[in-house]
Amino acid sequence: MENINVSAEDLKKLIRDVAQIKEMLTEEKGEIELTNWAKEELEEARNRSEKEYVSLENVKKRILSKK
């Protein structure tokens, strides 16, 4: 398993984001309907081959090379 270094602030933000998503999904508004755009994006993501994925390390390199 690969280790990933994450700052405490990034981890706190991620925890807040997950809590917000969880709250949104458990609201008593009933079933949430996805937009057509979201449905298309989800379908595309599910059909994408794992070979097309970009590693986190490569993403970091791309971002840092643009600075």
mmJSON file of the N, C-alpha and C atoms, coordinates in Angstrom:
{"data_MODEL":{"atom_site":{
"group_PDB":["ATOM","ATOM","ATOM","ATOM","ATOM","ATOM","ATOM","ATOM","ATOM","ATOM","ATOM","ATOM","ATOM","ATOM","ATOM","ATOM","ATOM","ATOM","ATOM","ATOM","ATOM","ATOM","ATOM","ATOM","ATOM","ATOM","ATOM","ATOM","ATOM","ATOM","ATOM","ATOM","ATOM","ATOM","ATOM","ATOM","ATOM","ATOM","ATOM","ATOM","ATOM","ATOM","ATOM","ATOM","ATOM","ATOM","ATOM","ATOM","ATOM","ATOM","ATOM","ATOM","ATOM","ATOM","ATOM","ATOM","ATOM","ATOM","ATOM","ATOM","ATOM","ATOM","ATOM","ATOM","ATOM","ATOM","ATOM","ATOM","ATOM","ATOM","ATOM","ATOM","ATOM","ATOM","ATOM","ATOM","ATOM","ATOM","ATOM","ATOM","ATOM","ATOM","ATOM","ATOM","ATOM","ATOM","ATOM","ATOM","ATOM","ATOM","ATOM","ATOM","ATOM","ATOM","ATOM","ATOM","ATOM","ATOM","ATOM","ATOM","ATOM","ATOM","ATOM","ATOM","ATOM","ATOM","ATOM","ATOM","ATOM","ATOM","ATOM","ATOM","ATOM","ATOM","ATOM","ATOM","ATOM","ATOM","ATOM","ATOM","ATOM","ATOM","ATOM","ATOM","ATOM","ATOM","ATOM","ATOM","ATOM","ATOM","ATOM","ATOM","ATOM","ATOM","ATOM","ATOM","ATOM","ATOM","ATOM","ATOM","ATOM","ATOM","ATOM","ATOM","ATOM","ATOM","ATOM","ATOM","ATOM","ATOM","ATOM","ATOM","ATOM","ATOM","ATOM","ATOM","ATOM","ATOM","ATOM","ATOM","ATOM","ATOM","ATOM","ATOM","ATOM","ATOM","ATOM","ATOM","ATOM","ATOM","ATOM","ATOM","ATOM","ATOM","ATOM","ATOM","ATOM","ATOM","ATOM","ATOM","ATOM","ATOM","ATOM","ATOM","ATOM","ATOM","ATOM","ATOM","ATOM","ATOM","ATOM","ATOM","ATOM","ATOM","ATOM","ATOM","ATOM","ATOM","ATOM","ATOM","ATOM"],
"id":[1,2,3,4,5,6,7,8,9,10,11,12,13,14,15,16,17,18,19,20,21,22,23,24,25,26,27,28,29,30,31,32,33,34,35,36,37,38,39,40,41,42,43,44,45,46,47,48,49,50,51,52,53,54,55,56,57,58,59,60,61,62,63,64,65,66,67,68,69,70,71,72,73,74,75,76,77,78,79,80,81,82,83,84,85,86,87,88,89,90,91,92,93,94,95,96,97,98,99,100,101,102,103,104,105,106,107,108,109,110,111,112,113,114,115,116,117,118,119,120,121,122,123,124,125,126,127,128,129,130,131,132,133,134,135,136,137,138,139,140,141,142,143,144,145,146,147,148,149,150,151,152,153,154,155,156,157,158,159,160,161,162,163,164,165,166,167,168,169,170,171,172,173,174,175,176,177,178,179,180,181,182,183,184,185,186,187,188,189,190,191,192,193,194,195,196,197,198,199,200,201],
"type_symbol":["N","C","C","N","C","C","N","C","C","N","C","C","N","C","C","N","C","C","N","C","C","N","C","C","N","C","C","N","C","C","N","C","C","N","C","C","N","C","C","N","C","C","N","C","C","N","C","C","N","C","C","N","C","C","N","C","C","N","C","C","N","C","C","N","C","C","N","C","C","N","C","C","N","C","C","N","C","C","N","C","C","N","C","C","N","C","C","N","C","C","N","C","C","N","C","C","N","C","C","N","C","C","N","C","C","N","C","C","N","C","C","N","C","C","N","C","C","N","C","C","N","C","C","N","C","C","N","C","C","N","C","C","N","C","C","N","C","C","N","C","C","N","C","C","N","C","C","N","C","C","N","C","C","N","C","C","N","C","C","N","C","C","N","C","C","N","C","C","N","C","C","N","C","C","N","C","C","N","C","C","N","C","C","N","C","C","N","C","C","N","C","C","N","C","C","N","C","C","N","C","C"],
"label_atom_id":["N","CA","C","N","CA","C","N","CA","C","N","CA","C","N","CA","C","N","CA","C","N","CA","C","N","CA","C","N","CA","C","N","CA","C","N","CA","C","N","CA","C","N","CA","C","N","CA","C","N","CA","C","N","CA","C","N","CA","C","N","CA","C","N","CA","C","N","CA","C","N","CA","C","N","CA","C","N","CA","C","N","CA","C","N","CA","C","N","CA","C","N","CA","C","N","CA","C","N","CA","C","N","CA","C","N","CA","C","N","CA","C","N","CA","C","N","CA","C","N","CA","C","N","CA","C","N","CA","C","N","CA","C","N","CA","C","N","CA","C","N","CA","C","N","CA","C","N","CA","C","N","CA","C","N","CA","C","N","CA","C","N","CA","C","N","CA","C","N","CA","C","N","CA","C","N","CA","C","N","CA","C","N","CA","C","N","CA","C","N","CA","C","N","CA","C","N","CA","C","N","CA","C","N","CA","C","N","CA","C","N","CA","C","N","CA","C","N","CA","C","N","CA","C","N","CA","C","N","CA","C","N","CA","C"],
"label_alt_id":[null,null,null,null,null,null,null,null,null,null,null,null,null,null,null,null,null,null,null,null,null,null,null,null,null,null,null,null,null,null,null,null,null,null,null,null,null,null,null,null,null,null,null,null,null,null,null,null,null,null,null,null,null,null,null,null,null,null,null,null,null,null,null,null,null,null,null,null,null,null,null,null,null,null,null,null,null,null,null,null,null,null,null,null,null,null,null,null,null,null,null,null,null,null,null,null,null,null,null,null,null,null,null,null,null,null,null,null,null,null,null,null,null,null,null,null,null,null,null,null,null,null,null,null,null,null,null,null,null,null,null,null,null,null,null,null,null,null,null,null,null,null,null,null,null,null,null,null,null,null,null,null,null,null,null,null,null,null,null,null,null,null,null,null,null,null,null,null,null,null,null,null,null,null,null,null,null,null,null,null,null,null,null,null,null,null,null,null,null,null,null,null,null,null,null,null,null,null,null,null,null],
"label_comp_id":["MET","MET","MET","GLU","GLU","GLU","ASN","ASN","ASN","ILE","ILE","ILE","ASN","ASN","ASN","VAL","VAL","VAL","SER","SER","SER","ALA","ALA","ALA","GLU","GLU","GLU","ASP","ASP","ASP","LEU","LEU","LEU","LYS","LYS","LYS","LYS","LYS","LYS","LEU","LEU","LEU","ILE","ILE","ILE","ARG","ARG","ARG","ASP","ASP","ASP","VAL","VAL","VAL","ALA","ALA","ALA","GLN","GLN","GLN","ILE","ILE","ILE","LYS","LYS","LYS","GLU","GLU","GLU","MET","MET","MET","LEU","LEU","LEU","THR","THR","THR","GLU","GLU","GLU","GLU","GLU","GLU","LYS","LYS","LYS","GLY","GLY","GLY","GLU","GLU","GLU","ILE","ILE","ILE","GLU","GLU","GLU","LEU","LEU","LEU","THR","THR","THR","ASN","ASN","ASN","TRP","TRP","TRP","ALA","ALA","ALA","LYS","LYS","LYS","GLU","GLU","GLU","GLU","GLU","GLU","LEU","LEU","LEU","GLU","GLU","GLU","GLU","GLU","GLU","ALA","ALA","ALA","ARG","ARG","ARG","ASN","ASN","ASN","ARG","ARG","ARG","SER","SER","SER","GLU","GLU","GLU","LYS","LYS","LYS","GLU","GLU","GLU","TYR","TYR","TYR","VAL","VAL","VAL","SER","SER","SER","LEU","LEU","LEU","GLU","GLU","GLU","ASN","ASN","ASN","VAL","VAL","VAL","LYS","LYS","LYS","LYS","LYS","LYS","ARG","ARG","ARG","ILE","ILE","ILE","LEU","LEU","LEU","SER","SER","SER","LYS","LYS","LYS","LYS","LYS","LYS"],
"label_asym_id":["A","A","A","A","A","A","A","A","A","A","A","A","A","A","A","A","A","A","A","A","A","A","A","A","A","A","A","A","A","A","A","A","A","A","A","A","A","A","A","A","A","A","A","A","A","A","A","A","A","A","A","A","A","A","A","A","A","A","A","A","A","A","A","A","A","A","A","A","A","A","A","A","A","A","A","A","A","A","A","A","A","A","A","A","A","A","A","A","A","A","A","A","A","A","A","A","A","A","A","A","A","A","A","A","A","A","A","A","A","A","A","A","A","A","A","A","A","A","A","A","A","A","A","A","A","A","A","A","A","A","A","A","A","A","A","A","A","A","A","A","A","A","A","A","A","A","A","A","A","A","A","A","A","A","A","A","A","A","A","A","A","A","A","A","A","A","A","A","A","A","A","A","A","A","A","A","A","A","A","A","A","A","A","A","A","A","A","A","A","A","A","A","A","A","A","A","A","A","A","A","A"],
"label_entity_id":["1","1","1","1","1","1","1","1","1","1","1","1","1","1","1","1","1","1","1","1","1","1","1","1","1","1","1","1","1","1","1","1","1","1","1","1","1","1","1","1","1","1","1","1","1","1","1","1","1","1","1","1","1","1","1","1","1","1","1","1","1","1","1","1","1","1","1","1","1","1","1","1","1","1","1","1","1","1","1","1","1","1","1","1","1","1","1","1","1","1","1","1","1","1","1","1","1","1","1","1","1","1","1","1","1","1","1","1","1","1","1","1","1","1","1","1","1","1","1","1","1","1","1","1","1","1","1","1","1","1","1","1","1","1","1","1","1","1","1","1","1","1","1","1","1","1","1","1","1","1","1","1","1","1","1","1","1","1","1","1","1","1","1","1","1","1","1","1","1","1","1","1","1","1","1","1","1","1","1","1","1","1","1","1","1","1","1","1","1","1","1","1","1","1","1","1","1","1","1","1","1"],
"label_seq_id":[1,1,1,2,2,2,3,3,3,4,4,4,5,5,5,6,6,6,7,7,7,8,8,8,9,9,9,10,10,10,11,11,11,12,12,12,13,13,13,14,14,14,15,15,15,16,16,16,17,17,17,18,18,18,19,19,19,20,20,20,21,21,21,22,22,22,23,23,23,24,24,24,25,25,25,26,26,26,27,27,27,28,28,28,29,29,29,30,30,30,31,31,31,32,32,32,33,33,33,34,34,34,35,35,35,36,36,36,37,37,37,38,38,38,39,39,39,40,40,40,41,41,41,42,42,42,43,43,43,44,44,44,45,45,45,46,46,46,47,47,47,48,48,48,49,49,49,50,50,50,51,51,51,52,52,52,53,53,53,54,54,54,55,55,55,56,56,56,57,57,57,58,58,58,59,59,59,60,60,60,61,61,61,62,62,62,63,63,63,64,64,64,65,65,65,66,66,66,67,67,67],
"pdbx_PDB_ins_code":[null,null,null,null,null,null,null,null,null,null,null,null,null,null,null,null,null,null,null,null,null,null,null,null,null,null,null,null,null,null,null,null,null,null,null,null,null,null,null,null,null,null,null,null,null,null,null,null,null,null,null,null,null,null,null,null,null,null,null,null,null,null,null,null,null,null,null,null,null,null,null,null,null,null,null,null,null,null,null,null,null,null,null,null,null,null,null,null,null,null,null,null,null,null,null,null,null,null,null,null,null,null,null,null,null,null,null,null,null,null,null,null,null,null,null,null,null,null,null,null,null,null,null,null,null,null,null,null,null,null,null,null,null,null,null,null,null,null,null,null,null,null,null,null,null,null,null,null,null,null,null,null,null,null,null,null,null,null,null,null,null,null,null,null,null,null,null,null,null,null,null,null,null,null,null,null,null,null,null,null,null,null,null,null,null,null,null,null,null,null,null,null,null,null,null,null,null,null,null,null,null],
"Cartn_x":[0.84,0.0,0.888,0.512,1.291,0.922,1.922,1.688,1.516,0.616,0.372,0.538,1.353,1.541,0.489,-0.252,-1.308,-1.141,-1.282,-1.17,-2.395,-2.229,-3.335,-4.494,-4.188,-5.238,-6.015,-5.317,-5.989,-6.866,-6.377,-7.148,-8.408,-8.285,-9.453,-10.481,-10.007,-10.926,-11.627,-10.897,-11.482,-12.545,-12.262,-13.224,-14.483,-14.325,-15.494,-16.297,-15.598,-16.282,-17.077,-16.479,-17.165,-18.378,-18.232,-19.356,-20.489,-20.139,-21.154,-21.86,-21.11,-21.705,-22.622,-22.161,-22.97,-24.268,-24.181,-25.372,-26.343,-25.808,-26.657,-27.372,-26.668,-27.249,-28.272,-28.187,-29.101,-30.224,-30.313,-31.391,-32.736,-33.746,-35.082,-35.863,-35.184,-35.858,-36.327,-36.088,-36.45,-35.314,-35.627,-34.609,-34.125,-32.822,-32.229,-32.065,-32.519,-32.43,-31.181,-30.373,-29.191,-29.601,-28.837,-29.083,-28.64,-29.099,-28.687,-27.181,-26.585,-25.132,-24.445,-24.911,-24.297,-24.455,-25.615,-25.84,-24.879,-24.684,-23.764,-22.327,-21.92,-20.563,-20.344,-21.331,-21.239,-21.136,-21.947,-21.906,-20.529,-20.005,-18.692,-17.603,-17.662,-16.655,-16.707,-17.897,-18.035,-17.517,-17.575,-17.129,-15.653,-15.006,-13.598,-12.696,-11.724,-10.755,-9.8,-9.385,-8.44,-7.104,-6.815,-5.568,-5.529,-6.698,-6.774,-6.567,-6.597,-6.454,-5.054,-4.944,-3.661,-3.335,-2.106,-1.722,-1.661,-1.835,-1.756,-0.394,0.647,2.0,2.128,1.565,1.609,0.78,-0.328,-1.145,-0.347,0.311,1.133,2.218,2.882,3.948,3.408,2.246,1.653,1.317,0.734,0.35,1.581,2.566,3.762,4.599,4.529,5.307,4.707,3.458,2.792,3.064,3.676,3.933,5.112],
"Cartn_y":[-1.174,0.0,1.242,2.228,3.455,4.44,5.055,6.088,7.43,8.241,9.566,10.572,11.585,12.639,13.714,14.024,15.021,15.955,17.244,18.195,18.081,18.488,18.443,19.299,20.451,21.341,20.693,20.044,19.349,18.218,17.502,16.408,16.938,18.046,18.652,19.087,19.669,20.098,18.893,17.832,16.616,16.045,16.045,15.549,16.407,17.737,18.628,18.37,18.197,17.946,16.644,15.597,14.305,14.431,15.155,15.351,16.094,17.097,17.851,16.968,16.172,15.257,14.267,13.727,12.773,13.425,14.658,15.372,15.588,15.958,16.183,14.902,13.78,12.51,11.964,12.386,11.854,12.822,13.936,14.884,14.212,14.739,14.145,14.671,15.098,15.62,14.505,13.304,12.193,11.869,11.195,10.775,11.961,12.065,13.156,12.704,13.519,13.205,13.856,13.074,13.612,14.376,15.405,16.129,15.248,15.577,14.817,14.867,16.048,16.182,15.214,15.154,14.27,12.805,12.454,11.081,10.708,11.632,11.376,11.242,12.116,12.057,10.755,10.336,9.096,7.896,7.89,6.808,6.738,7.909,7.959,7.46,7.872,7.457,5.953,5.405,3.961,3.143,3.715,2.999,3.22,4.126,4.452,3.327,2.984,1.958,2.502,1.652,2.074,2.484,2.012,2.387,3.879,4.51,5.94,6.802,6.203,6.961,7.55,8.657,9.314,9.169,8.774,8.579,9.916,9.874,11.074,11.738,10.933,11.467,12.251,11.737,12.449,13.73,13.701,14.91,15.975,15.573,16.521,17.122,16.282,16.763,17.767,17.477,18.386,19.734,19.695,20.933,21.741,21.074,21.779,22.313,21.678,22.145,23.409,23.718,24.907,26.151,25.993,27.149,27.941],
"Cartn_z":[0.0,0.0,0.0,-0.768,-0.898,0.209,0.81,1.814,1.127,1.663,1.12,2.248,2.023,3.01,2.794,3.858,3.79,4.979,4.738,5.84,6.742,7.98,8.943,8.456,7.871,7.379,6.228,5.303,4.201,4.721,5.724,6.303,6.982,7.701,8.358,7.324,6.215,5.154,4.546,4.321,3.766,4.704,5.995,6.978,6.962,6.884,6.821,5.556,4.428,3.159,3.199,3.747,3.844,4.76,5.861,6.78,6.085,5.277,4.553,3.524,2.806,1.826,2.525,3.652,4.415,4.87,5.344,5.786,4.632,3.48,2.312,1.895,1.986,1.558,2.54,3.794,4.799,5.143,4.427,4.682,4.436,5.091,4.995,3.798,2.776,1.59,0.666,1.064,0.196,-0.74,-1.799,-2.751,-3.575,-3.712,-4.475,-5.925,-6.849,-8.274,-8.857,-9.547,-10.209,-11.458,-11.78,-13.028,-14.191,-15.377,-16.562,-16.73,-16.474,-16.573,-15.62,-14.362,-13.368,-13.772,-14.31,-14.759,-15.89,-16.828,-17.944,-17.456,-16.534,-15.986,-15.221,-14.462,-13.7,-14.636,-15.669,-16.655,-17.323,-17.703,-18.346,-17.394,-16.144,-15.163,-14.928,-14.879,-14.65,-15.83,-17.017,-18.212,-18.528,-17.814,-18.076,-17.578,-18.384,-18.019,-16.966,-16.041,-15.012,-15.618,-16.819,-17.495,-17.818,-17.897,-18.189,-16.947,-15.774,-14.533,-14.437,-13.765,-13.533,-12.054,-11.759,-10.363,-9.635,-8.336,-7.517,-7.677,-7.749,-7.907,-9.214,-10.303,-11.581,-11.547,-10.839,-10.692,-9.954,-8.866,-8.109,-8.995,-9.787,-10.667,-11.68,-12.25,-13.234,-12.605,-11.421,-10.74,-10.361,-9.788,-9.332,-10.488,-11.643,-12.794,-13.405,-13.078,-13.621,-12.788,-11.624,-10.746,-11.207],
"occupancy":[1.0,1.0,1.0,1.0,1.0,1.0,1.0,1.0,1.0,1.0,1.0,1.0,1.0,1.0,1.0,1.0,1.0,1.0,1.0,1.0,1.0,1.0,1.0,1.0,1.0,1.0,1.0,1.0,1.0,1.0,1.0,1.0,1.0,1.0,1.0,1.0,1.0,1.0,1.0,1.0,1.0,1.0,1.0,1.0,1.0,1.0,1.0,1.0,1.0,1.0,1.0,1.0,1.0,1.0,1.0,1.0,1.0,1.0,1.0,1.0,1.0,1.0,1.0,1.0,1.0,1.0,1.0,1.0,1.0,1.0,1.0,1.0,1.0,1.0,1.0,1.0,1.0,1.0,1.0,1.0,1.0,1.0,1.0,1.0,1.0,1.0,1.0,1.0,1.0,1.0,1.0,1.0,1.0,1.0,1.0,1.0,1.0,1.0,1.0,1.0,1.0,1.0,1.0,1.0,1.0,1.0,1.0,1.0,1.0,1.0,1.0,1.0,1.0,1.0,1.0,1.0,1.0,1.0,1.0,1.0,1.0,1.0,1.0,1.0,1.0,1.0,1.0,1.0,1.0,1.0,1.0,1.0,1.0,1.0,1.0,1.0,1.0,1.0,1.0,1.0,1.0,1.0,1.0,1.0,1.0,1.0,1.0,1.0,1.0,1.0,1.0,1.0,1.0,1.0,1.0,1.0,1.0,1.0,1.0,1.0,1.0,1.0,1.0,1.0,1.0,1.0,1.0,1.0,1.0,1.0,1.0,1.0,1.0,1.0,1.0,1.0,1.0,1.0,1.0,1.0,1.0,1.0,1.0,1.0,1.0,1.0,1.0,1.0,1.0,1.0,1.0,1.0,1.0,1.0,1.0,1.0,1.0,1.0,1.0,1.0,1.0],
"B_iso_or_equiv":[0.0,0.0,0.0,0.0,0.0,0.0,0.0,0.0,0.0,0.0,0.0,0.0,0.0,0.0,0.0,0.0,0.0,0.0,0.0,0.0,0.0,0.0,0.0,0.0,0.0,0.0,0.0,0.0,0.0,0.0,0.0,0.0,0.0,0.0,0.0,0.0,0.0,0.0,0.0,0.0,0.0,0.0,0.0,0.0,0.0,0.0,0.0,0.0,0.0,0.0,0.0,0.0,0.0,0.0,0.0,0.0,0.0,0.0,0.0,0.0,0.0,0.0,0.0,0.0,0.0,0.0,0.0,0.0,0.0,0.0,0.0,0.0,0.0,0.0,0.0,0.0,0.0,0.0,0.0,0.0,0.0,0.0,0.0,0.0,0.0,0.0,0.0,0.0,0.0,0.0,0.0,0.0,0.0,0.0,0.0,0.0,0.0,0.0,0.0,0.0,0.0,0.0,0.0,0.0,0.0,0.0,0.0,0.0,0.0,0.0,0.0,0.0,0.0,0.0,0.0,0.0,0.0,0.0,0.0,0.0,0.0,0.0,0.0,0.0,0.0,0.0,0.0,0.0,0.0,0.0,0.0,0.0,0.0,0.0,0.0,0.0,0.0,0.0,0.0,0.0,0.0,0.0,0.0,0.0,0.0,0.0,0.0,0.0,0.0,0.0,0.0,0.0,0.0,0.0,0.0,0.0,0.0,0.0,0.0,0.0,0.0,0.0,0.0,0.0,0.0,0.0,0.0,0.0,0.0,0.0,0.0,0.0,0.0,0.0,0.0,0.0,0.0,0.0,0.0,0.0,0.0,0.0,0.0,0.0,0.0,0.0,0.0,0.0,0.0,0.0,0.0,0.0,0.0,0.0,0.0,0.0,0.0,0.0,0.0,0.0,0.0],
"pdbx_formal_charge":[null,null,null,null,null,null,null,null,null,null,null,null,null,null,null,null,null,null,null,null,null,null,null,null,null,null,null,null,null,null,null,null,null,null,null,null,null,null,null,null,null,null,null,null,null,null,null,null,null,null,null,null,null,null,null,null,null,null,null,null,null,null,null,null,null,null,null,null,null,null,null,null,null,null,null,null,null,null,null,null,null,null,null,null,null,null,null,null,null,null,null,null,null,null,null,null,null,null,null,null,null,null,null,null,null,null,null,null,null,null,null,null,null,null,null,null,null,null,null,null,null,null,null,null,null,null,null,null,null,null,null,null,null,null,null,null,null,null,null,null,null,null,null,null,null,null,null,null,null,null,null,null,null,null,null,null,null,null,null,null,null,null,null,null,null,null,null,null,null,null,null,null,null,null,null,null,null,null,null,null,null,null,null,null,null,null,null,null,null,null,null,null,null,null,null,null,null,null,null,null,null],
"auth_seq_id":[1,1,1,2,2,2,3,3,3,4,4,4,5,5,5,6,6,6,7,7,7,8,8,8,9,9,9,10,10,10,11,11,11,12,12,12,13,13,13,14,14,14,15,15,15,16,16,16,17,17,17,18,18,18,19,19,19,20,20,20,21,21,21,22,22,22,23,23,23,24,24,24,25,25,25,26,26,26,27,27,27,28,28,28,29,29,29,30,30,30,31,31,31,32,32,32,33,33,33,34,34,34,35,35,35,36,36,36,37,37,37,38,38,38,39,39,39,40,40,40,41,41,41,42,42,42,43,43,43,44,44,44,45,45,45,46,46,46,47,47,47,48,48,48,49,49,49,50,50,50,51,51,51,52,52,52,53,53,53,54,54,54,55,55,55,56,56,56,57,57,57,58,58,58,59,59,59,60,60,60,61,61,61,62,62,62,63,63,63,64,64,64,65,65,65,66,66,66,67,67,67],
"auth_comp_id":["MET","MET","MET","GLU","GLU","GLU","ASN","ASN","ASN","ILE","ILE","ILE","ASN","ASN","ASN","VAL","VAL","VAL","SER","SER","SER","ALA","ALA","ALA","GLU","GLU","GLU","ASP","ASP","ASP","LEU","LEU","LEU","LYS","LYS","LYS","LYS","LYS","LYS","LEU","LEU","LEU","ILE","ILE","ILE","ARG","ARG","ARG","ASP","ASP","ASP","VAL","VAL","VAL","ALA","ALA","ALA","GLN","GLN","GLN","ILE","ILE","ILE","LYS","LYS","LYS","GLU","GLU","GLU","MET","MET","MET","LEU","LEU","LEU","THR","THR","THR","GLU","GLU","GLU","GLU","GLU","GLU","LYS","LYS","LYS","GLY","GLY","GLY","GLU","GLU","GLU","ILE","ILE","ILE","GLU","GLU","GLU","LEU","LEU","LEU","THR","THR","THR","ASN","ASN","ASN","TRP","TRP","TRP","ALA","ALA","ALA","LYS","LYS","LYS","GLU","GLU","GLU","GLU","GLU","GLU","LEU","LEU","LEU","GLU","GLU","GLU","GLU","GLU","GLU","ALA","ALA","ALA","ARG","ARG","ARG","ASN","ASN","ASN","ARG","ARG","ARG","SER","SER","SER","GLU","GLU","GLU","LYS","LYS","LYS","GLU","GLU","GLU","TYR","TYR","TYR","VAL","VAL","VAL","SER","SER","SER","LEU","LEU","LEU","GLU","GLU","GLU","ASN","ASN","ASN","VAL","VAL","VAL","LYS","LYS","LYS","LYS","LYS","LYS","ARG","ARG","ARG","ILE","ILE","ILE","LEU","LEU","LEU","SER","SER","SER","LYS","LYS","LYS","LYS","LYS","LYS"],
"auth_asym_id":["A","A","A","A","A","A","A","A","A","A","A","A","A","A","A","A","A","A","A","A","A","A","A","A","A","A","A","A","A","A","A","A","A","A","A","A","A","A","A","A","A","A","A","A","A","A","A","A","A","A","A","A","A","A","A","A","A","A","A","A","A","A","A","A","A","A","A","A","A","A","A","A","A","A","A","A","A","A","A","A","A","A","A","A","A","A","A","A","A","A","A","A","A","A","A","A","A","A","A","A","A","A","A","A","A","A","A","A","A","A","A","A","A","A","A","A","A","A","A","A","A","A","A","A","A","A","A","A","A","A","A","A","A","A","A","A","A","A","A","A","A","A","A","A","A","A","A","A","A","A","A","A","A","A","A","A","A","A","A","A","A","A","A","A","A","A","A","A","A","A","A","A","A","A","A","A","A","A","A","A","A","A","A","A","A","A","A","A","A","A","A","A","A","A","A","A","A","A","A","A","A"],
"auth_atom_id":["N","CA","C","N","CA","C","N","CA","C","N","CA","C","N","CA","C","N","CA","C","N","CA","C","N","CA","C","N","CA","C","N","CA","C","N","CA","C","N","CA","C","N","CA","C","N","CA","C","N","CA","C","N","CA","C","N","CA","C","N","CA","C","N","CA","C","N","CA","C","N","CA","C","N","CA","C","N","CA","C","N","CA","C","N","CA","C","N","CA","C","N","CA","C","N","CA","C","N","CA","C","N","CA","C","N","CA","C","N","CA","C","N","CA","C","N","CA","C","N","CA","C","N","CA","C","N","CA","C","N","CA","C","N","CA","C","N","CA","C","N","CA","C","N","CA","C","N","CA","C","N","CA","C","N","CA","C","N","CA","C","N","CA","C","N","CA","C","N","CA","C","N","CA","C","N","CA","C","N","CA","C","N","CA","C","N","CA","C","N","CA","C","N","CA","C","N","CA","C","N","CA","C","N","CA","C","N","CA","C","N","CA","C","N","CA","C","N","CA","C","N","CA","C","N","CA","C","N","CA","C","N","CA","C"],
"pdbx_PDB_model_num":[1,1,1,1,1,1,1,1,1,1,1,1,1,1,1,1,1,1,1,1,1,1,1,1,1,1,1,1,1,1,1,1,1,1,1,1,1,1,1,1,1,1,1,1,1,1,1,1,1,1,1,1,1,1,1,1,1,1,1,1,1,1,1,1,1,1,1,1,1,1,1,1,1,1,1,1,1,1,1,1,1,1,1,1,1,1,1,1,1,1,1,1,1,1,1,1,1,1,1,1,1,1,1,1,1,1,1,1,1,1,1,1,1,1,1,1,1,1,1,1,1,1,1,1,1,1,1,1,1,1,1,1,1,1,1,1,1,1,1,1,1,1,1,1,1,1,1,1,1,1,1,1,1,1,1,1,1,1,1,1,1,1,1,1,1,1,1,1,1,1,1,1,1,1,1,1,1,1,1,1,1,1,1,1,1,1,1,1,1,1,1,1,1,1,1,1,1,1,1,1,1]
}}}
